[in-house]
Amino acid sequence: MRRINISKGDTRITKSFYDQDEFRQFVVNDLGLLDFNVVTIIVWDLKVAESYTYCGYKFSIQSKARVGNQLVL
């Protein structure tokens, strides 16, 4: 599981994704990015607190796994 911060301009959302396919679907359907395969691979492999910018969207990993109510970094 990944919690990913997605920013564009002054707007930031944080979404949780269980796997890379779920994240890919979000990038295609909600963000409409054309080069979605490259974006999903790069963003999914980022380390916590690293960021990647593409087409005005800034992606960063907030956390990589969740165990119950406790976040595991």
Residue pairs with C-beta under 8 A, 6 or more apart in sequence:
1 16
1 17
1 18
1 64
1 65
1 66
2 16
2 17
2 23
2 44
2 61
2 63
2 64
3 14
3 15
3 16
3 61
3 62
3 63
3 66
3 71
4 14
4 15
4 16
4 17
4 23
4 43
4 59
4 60
4 61
4 62
5 12
5 13
5 14
5 58
5 59
5 60
5 61
5 62
6 12
6 13
6 14
6 15
6 31
6 57
6 58
6 59
7 13
7 57
7 58
7 60
8 56
8 57
8 58
9 56
14 62
15 26
16 66
17 23
17 26
20 40
20 41
20 44
23 40
23 43
23 44
24 36
24 37
24 40
27 33
27 36
27 39
27 40
28 36
31 57
33 39
33 54
33 55
33 57
35 54
39 52
39 54
39 59
42 52
43 52
43 59
43 61
46 52
46 59
46 60
46 61
47 61
48 61
48 62
48 63
48 64
48 73
49 60
49 61
50 60
50 61
51 58
51 59
51 60
52 58
52 59
52 60
53 59
63 71
63 72
63 73
64 72
64 73
65 71
65 72
66 72
